[in-house]
């Protein structure tokens, strides 16, 4: 039995000493259909999004030779900027929200979009081709130094509606959850030596990814983020399935049952046809039992339906020939 290849859970780009990945609800998730564009220095992939689930942008630098800058773009809107110092080499870093003040941020999470027939939203996606994406742009930095400037704050416009005629499979977007307190960050000034990598993570609901063959059906179990553990108690909480999962499983089982029954019906019909064909070939002609005729027996060859048929067969005794005396 051939084992399935392991699905990557992080991204790398040649020439960029950094690993990048997305975690949903605190868990690493598979990154599907990874594509590389060496000319543009881009890496793209797909992940499964879940409504109202928080997510985080994770990264780990793998060099201590120079600093790097990170620019975060969510749904086509700049949502943060960071400096990665050389001494941070091989350490995991987590970005969980957008900075709204010196000490506060709002957490990243996926939310549901509402469909509308308002034509004011008809060209929203055309004006923003990067909607439905999490982008992380990495550039090489030199001459960086701490500055007295303030850390940038971001006032992100949230889009929660799209026109019903939009055809990008979009039902989710990035929204911002509760406020949380963060430690005061330092501000740096630096000089960029150019972009060395762009990581593009496209997110869609799992059902859409399977419908478009980005995720195989047999990978469904591994595609969903592992649920958060519940409160500690002695009894294990029963597993609760989403209604959509149950509907999908129900539809799949009904379709499968229909295929099995149709196959069985075809077999029965085929056997019936074969039996009828064999029955026709095996029909026997009723034969009269063989009879042995006596000498001088009269045989009636008239038609069975003829009245003569009822006449009894008559055996005429042989008369001995007269003897003539010639003496």
C-alpha positions as CSV (number, residue, x, y, z in Angstrom):
1,X,0.0,0.0,0.0
2,X,1.4,3.4,-1.0
3,X,1.5,6.0,1.7
4,X,0.2,9.5,1.1
5,X,2.9,12.2,0.8
6,X,3.1,14.4,3.8
7,X,1.4,17.8,3.3
8,X,3.7,20.7,4.2
9,X,2.8,22.8,7.2
10,X,5.2,25.7,6.5
11,X,6.6,27.6,3.5
12,X,10.1,28.4,2.4
13,X,11.5,30.4,-0.5
14,X,14.9,30.0,-2.1
15,X,17.2,32.9,-1.2
16,X,15.1,33.9,1.8
17,X,16.4,32.5,5.2
18,X,13.0,32.3,6.8
19,X,10.2,29.8,7.4
20,X,6.6,31.0,7.3
21,X,3.3,29.3,8.2
22,X,-0.3,29.9,9.4
23,X,-1.8,28.5,12.6
24,X,-5.6,28.3,13.0
25,X,-7.0,28.1,16.5
26,X,-3.5,27.5,17.9
27,X,-2.8,24.5,15.6
28,X,-0.6,24.1,12.6
29,X,-2.7,23.4,9.4
30,X,-1.7,21.8,6.1
31,X,-0.6,24.2,3.3
32,X,-2.0,22.8,0.0
33,X,-1.0,23.2,-3.6
34,X,2.2,25.1,-3.0
35,X,3.6,26.9,-6.1
36,X,6.9,28.7,-6.6
37,X,7.6,31.6,-8.9
38,X,11.4,32.0,-8.9
39,X,11.2,35.1,-11.2
40,X,8.9,37.0,-8.8
41,X,10.4,35.3,-5.7
42,X,6.9,34.3,-4.7
43,X,5.5,31.3,-2.9
44,X,1.7,30.7,-2.8
45,X,-0.5,28.0,-1.2
46,X,-4.0,27.4,0.1
47,X,-5.3,26.7,3.6
48,X,-8.8,25.8,5.0
49,X,-10.4,28.7,6.9
50,X,-13.1,28.3,9.5
51,X,-15.5,31.1,10.5
52,X,-14.9,32.8,13.8
53,X,-11.7,30.9,14.3
54,X,-8.6,33.0,15.3
55,X,-5.4,32.6,13.3
56,X,-1.8,33.7,13.7
57,X,1.1,34.4,11.3
58,X,4.1,32.4,12.3
59,X,7.7,32.8,11.2
60,X,11.2,31.6,12.1
61,X,14.4,33.3,10.7
62,X,17.2,31.0,9.9
63,X,20.1,33.4,9.6
64,X,22.0,35.7,11.9
65,X,23.9,37.5,9.1
66,X,21.5,40.3,8.5
67,X,18.1,41.7,9.6
68,X,14.9,41.4,7.7
69,X,11.7,43.4,7.4
70,X,8.2,41.9,7.4
71,X,5.2,43.6,5.9
72,X,1.8,42.0,6.5
73,X,-1.1,42.5,4.0
74,X,-4.5,41.1,4.8
75,X,-7.3,41.1,2.1
76,X,-5.2,43.6,0.2
77,X,-4.8,46.0,3.1
78,X,-1.5,46.7,5.0
79,X,-1.9,45.5,8.5
80,X,1.5,45.5,10.2
81,X,5.3,45.8,9.8
82,X,8.1,44.2,11.8
83,X,11.9,44.1,12.0
84,X,13.5,40.7,12.5
85,X,16.9,41.2,14.2
86,X,19.9,38.8,13.6
87,X,19.8,37.6,17.2
88,X,16.3,36.2,16.6
89,X,17.8,33.5,14.4
90,X,16.0,30.1,14.9
91,X,13.4,31.4,17.2
92,X,9.7,31.1,16.6
93,X,7.7,34.3,16.4
94,X,4.0,34.8,16.4
95,X,1.9,37.7,15.1
96,X,-1.7,37.4,16.3
97,X,-3.3,40.7,15.6
98,X,-3.1,44.3,14.2
99,X,-1.7,47.1,16.4
100,X,-4.3,49.7,17.2
101,X,-2.4,51.6,19.9
102,X,1.0,51.5,21.7
103,X,-0.3,48.7,24.0
104,X,-3.3,47.2,22.3
105,X,-4.1,45.0,19.3
106,X,-7.1,43.3,17.8
107,X,-6.8,39.6,17.1
108,X,-6.9,38.1,13.6
109,X,-9.8,35.8,12.9
110,X,-11.8,34.5,10.0
111,X,-15.4,35.7,9.6
112,X,-18.3,35.0,7.3
113,X,-19.2,37.4,4.4
114,X,-22.7,38.4,3.7
115,X,-24.0,38.3,0.2
116,X,-25.9,41.4,-1.1
117,X,-27.6,42.5,-4.3
118,X,-26.5,46.0,-3.8
119,X,-24.6,47.0,-6.9
120,X,-22.4,49.3,-4.9
121,X,-20.5,46.1,-3.9
122,X,-20.4,44.8,-7.5
123,X,-16.8,45.9,-8.3
124,X,-15.4,45.6,-4.8
125,X,-13.4,42.4,-5.6
126,X,-12.3,43.8,-9.0
127,X,-10.8,46.8,-7.2
128,X,-9.1,44.5,-4.7
129,X,-7.6,41.4,-6.4
130,X,-5.8,40.3,-3.2
131,X,-9.0,39.9,-1.2
132,X,-9.0,36.4,0.3
133,X,-5.2,36.4,0.8
134,X,-2.7,36.6,3.7
135,X,0.5,38.1,2.3
136,X,3.9,38.4,4.0
137,X,6.5,40.4,2.2
138,X,10.1,39.9,3.3
139,X,13.0,42.3,2.5
140,X,16.6,42.4,3.5
141,X,17.6,45.3,5.8
142,X,20.9,47.1,6.4
143,X,21.9,50.0,8.6
144,X,19.0,49.4,11.0
145,X,18.9,51.1,14.4
146,X,16.5,51.8,17.2
147,X,14.6,55.1,16.7
148,X,12.6,57.4,18.9
149,X,9.6,57.2,16.6
150,X,6.3,55.5,17.6
151,X,5.2,52.1,16.4
152,X,2.7,52.4,13.6
153,X,-1.0,52.0,14.4
154,X,-3.4,50.6,11.8
155,X,-7.1,51.5,11.4
156,X,-8.3,48.6,9.1
157,X,-11.5,49.0,7.2
158,X,-13.4,45.8,7.5
159,X,-15.4,44.4,4.5
160,X,-18.2,42.1,5.5
161,X,-20.3,42.1,2.3
162,X,-19.7,41.0,-1.3
163,X,-22.0,41.1,-4.2
164,X,-23.9,37.8,-4.9
165,X,-22.5,37.7,-8.4
166,X,-18.9,37.5,-7.2
167,X,-17.3,34.3,-8.4
168,X,-14.2,33.6,-6.3
169,X,-15.5,31.1,-3.9
170,X,-15.3,33.8,-1.2
171,X,-17.5,33.3,1.8
172,X,-14.9,34.2,4.4
173,X,-12.8,37.3,5.1
174,X,-10.3,38.5,7.7
175,X,-12.1,40.3,10.5
176,X,-10.7,41.5,13.8
177,X,-11.7,40.1,17.2
178,X,-11.4,41.3,20.7
179,X,-8.8,43.7,21.9
180,X,-5.8,42.3,23.7
181,X,-2.9,44.0,25.6
182,X,0.6,43.7,24.1
183,X,4.0,44.7,25.3
184,X,5.3,48.0,24.1
185,X,7.3,47.5,20.9
186,X,10.5,49.3,19.9
187,X,10.7,51.4,16.7
188,X,13.5,50.9,14.2
189,X,14.8,52.8,11.2
190,X,16.4,50.8,8.4
191,X,17.4,50.7,4.8
192,X,15.9,48.1,2.5
193,X,18.1,46.1,0.1
194,X,15.1,44.8,-1.8
195,X,12.4,42.2,-1.5
196,X,13.8,38.6,-1.1
197,X,10.5,36.7,-0.8
198,X,6.7,37.1,-0.9
199,X,4.5,34.5,0.8
200,X,0.9,34.3,-0.3
201,X,-1.6,32.2,1.6
202,X,-5.0,32.0,0.0
203,X,-7.8,30.9,2.4
204,X,-11.2,29.3,1.6
205,X,-13.7,27.1,3.3
206,X,-12.7,23.4,3.3
207,X,-15.8,22.4,1.2
208,X,-14.7,24.8,-1.5
209,X,-11.1,23.5,-1.6
210,X,-12.5,20.0,-2.0
211,X,-15.0,21.0,-4.7
212,X,-12.1,22.5,-6.7
213,X,-9.8,19.4,-6.1
214,X,-7.3,21.5,-4.2
215,X,-7.9,19.2,-1.3
216,X,-8.7,15.5,-1.9
217,X,-11.7,14.0,-0.1
218,X,-9.6,11.5,1.7
219,X,-7.6,14.3,3.2
220,X,-10.6,15.8,4.9
221,X,-9.8,14.6,8.4
222,X,-6.2,16.0,8.3
223,X,-7.3,19.3,6.7
224,X,-9.4,20.6,9.6
225,X,-7.5,22.2,12.5
226,X,-7.4,20.1,15.6
227,X,-10.0,21.4,18.1
228,X,-8.9,23.0,21.2
229,X,-8.9,20.7,24.2
230,X,-11.9,21.2,26.5
231,X,-11.8,21.7,30.3
232,X,-10.2,18.9,32.3
233,X,-12.7,16.4,33.6
234,X,-13.0,12.7,34.2
235,X,-15.6,12.1,31.5
236,X,-14.6,12.6,27.9
237,X,-16.9,15.0,26.1
238,X,-18.8,13.4,23.2
239,X,-17.5,14.4,19.7
240,X,-19.8,17.0,18.1
241,X,-19.8,17.2,14.3
242,X,-20.7,20.3,12.3
243,X,-24.1,20.1,10.6
244,X,-22.4,20.7,7.2
245,X,-20.1,17.7,7.9
246,X,-23.1,15.5,8.7
247,X,-25.0,16.7,5.6
248,X,-22.0,16.0,3.4
249,X,-21.5,12.5,4.9
250,X,-25.3,11.8,4.5
251,X,-25.3,12.9,0.9
252,X,-22.2,10.8,0.2
253,X,-23.6,7.7,1.9
254,X,-26.9,8.0,-0.1
255,X,-25.1,8.4,-3.4
256,X,-22.9,5.4,-2.6
257,X,-25.9,3.3,-1.6
258,X,-27.6,4.3,-4.9
259,X,-24.6,3.2,-6.9
260,X,-24.5,-0.2,-5.1
261,X,-28.2,-0.8,-5.7
262,X,-28.0,0.1,-9.4
263,X,-25.0,-2.3,-9.8
264,X,-26.9,-5.1,-8.1
265,X,-30.0,-4.4,-10.3
266,X,-27.8,-4.6,-13.5
267,X,-26.5,-8.0,-12.3
268,X,-29.9,-9.3,-11.7
269,X,-31.2,-8.2,-15.1
270,X,-28.1,-9.7,-16.8
271,X,-28.7,-13.0,-15.1
272,X,-32.4,-13.0,-16.1
273,X,-31.5,-12.4,-19.8
274,X,-28.9,-15.2,-19.7
275,X,-31.4,-17.6,-18.1
276,X,-34.1,-16.7,-20.7
277,X,-31.6,-17.3,-23.5
278,X,-30.5,-20.6,-22.1
279,X,-34.1,-21.7,-21.5
280,X,-35.0,-21.1,-25.2
281,X,-32.1,-23.1,-26.4
282,X,-32.8,-26.0,-24.1
283,X,-36.5,-26.6,-25.1
284,X,-37.0,-30.2,-26.1
285,X,-39.4,-31.6,-28.8
286,X,-41.8,-34.1,-27.3
287,X,-41.1,-37.4,-29.0
288,X,-43.4,-40.4,-29.3
289,X,-42.0,-43.5,-27.6
290,X,-40.3,-45.8,-30.0
291,X,-42.5,-48.7,-31.1
292,X,-41.6,-52.1,-32.6
293,X,-44.0,-53.3,-35.3
294,X,-45.2,-56.8,-35.6
295,X,-45.1,-58.6,-38.9
296,X,-48.1,-57.8,-41.2
297,X,-49.2,-55.0,-38.8
298,X,-51.2,-52.3,-40.4
299,X,-49.9,-48.8,-39.5
300,X,-52.4,-45.9,-39.5
301,X,-50.6,-42.8,-41.0
302,X,-53.6,-40.5,-41.1
303,X,-53.6,-37.2,-39.3
304,X,-54.0,-37.2,-35.5
305,X,-57.1,-35.1,-35.8
306,X,-58.7,-37.3,-38.3
307,X,-61.6,-39.6,-37.2
308,X,-59.7,-42.4,-38.8
309,X,-57.2,-42.1,-36.0
310,X,-59.6,-43.7,-33.6
311,X,-59.7,-46.9,-35.5
312,X,-58.0,-49.8,-33.8
313,X,-55.0,-51.3,-35.4
314,X,-55.9,-54.7,-36.9
315,X,-53.5,-57.5,-37.2
316,X,-54.4,-59.7,-40.2
317,X,-53.3,-63.3,-39.5
318,X,-51.2,-64.8,-42.3
319,X,-53.2,-67.4,-44.3
320,X,-51.0,-70.4,-45.1
321,X,-50.6,-70.8,-48.9
322,X,-52.5,-73.8,-50.4
323,X,-50.6,-76.9,-51.2
324,X,-51.0,-78.1,-54.8
325,X,-50.4,-81.7,-55.4
326,X,-48.7,-82.1,-58.8
327,X,-48.3,-85.8,-58.7
